[in-house]
Amino acid sequence: MSRDVYVFAEQRDGELQKVGIELVGKARELADDLGQQVAAVLLGSGVKDKAQELIACGADKVVVVDDVMLEEYVTEPYTKALTAVINAKDPEIVLYGASSIGRDLAPRVSARIHTGLTADCTALEIDEETKLLMMTRPAFGGNIMATIVCEDFRPQMATVRPGVMKALESDASRSGEVEEFKVEFSDADMNVKVRETVKTAHKSVDITEAKILVSGGRGIGSAEKFKMLEELAGVMEGEVSSSRACVDSGWISADRQVGQTGKTVRPELYLACGISGAIQHAAGMENSDFIVAINRDEDAPIFDIADLGIVGDLNAIVPKLTEAVKAV
Ligand code: FAD
């Protein structure tokens, strides 16, 4: 029995996804509390060379299932491969990103191995006394934070929101073990055929992956005014995000919402324009590296968490900022 802490290290087109790296960082902390090791599971085709990146980010070992059947994410072969690894290794904990792939894969694996799954967690810690994993997630529309434990089944499994956990600094000198794990696939495992992958023409990235976010709140005033933010985000090579007020008003799509019932982000720069800084919004962005707030109300709570505050009308400030960045 290994009793280690495992992370499903998601990759897309051969690129490791940020959430997996973040989870390796968190797993390091949990494993240290348990006196165990961190293992990452890497599934794909031609992905073995990515194992060292995971070791550099904190994994002690990487279990790689490299097979043409895993070239594209398809539920059944991925479920089969991960289930086989878990059954063979008997981990104490398995973590997945709450991405579209993680949300599809984790429940199926949990059903196959007859264990529980806590979805969409925002905090994880080991209880000092019981050594159980305390899995915390928003519940009842974000009105309460529920902490869930899985007492009787193993592994304890959770999906975790992207952006919530902090990745460790990559250290190329770290060493670890890479194990190639073989899974016997048959044609019957590929019950879905991917005929074509069409990439969206829209070049925007998920807000949890963006390094710079230009975020709009109710103070923006209308859907049209978001163009002003898009222009600023464009010259800064960032993305546009928003508060829930704008999503509720239909000014922007829900995948751009930051906060307790939206996404948790941790960009290098978060520029909050016309956002008051309600706790439900702050919960999703307060761990950004550098926060700049533009608000005409000098008492707005956003200034309590901002590194730099600009008191004034965003309609005057944002275009000037765009021109200034263009001029650099
Ligand atoms: P407001 O609070 O209305 O603030 C607008 C700000 O714009 C004000 O500070 C004003 O001074 C400023 N302003 C106005 N005009 C200008 C101008 N011309 N120039 C400069 N500044 C200007 N909210 C989220 O964002 N994300 C969530 O995930 C989320 N989840 C929630 C979950 C629950 C259970 C509940 C109850 C609420 C949740 N909310 C969430 C809503 C949250 O409580 C706030 O209502 C919301 O964040 C407010 O959005 P806002 O800051 O854009 O708007």
Residues whose N, C-alpha, C, O or C-beta is under 5 A from the ligand:
A	BS01	FAD	G141 G142 N143 G217 R218 G219 S242 S243 R244 A245 V258 G259 Q260 T261 G262 G274 I275 S276 G277 A278 Q280 H281 I294 N295 R296 D297 A300 G312 D313 L314 N315
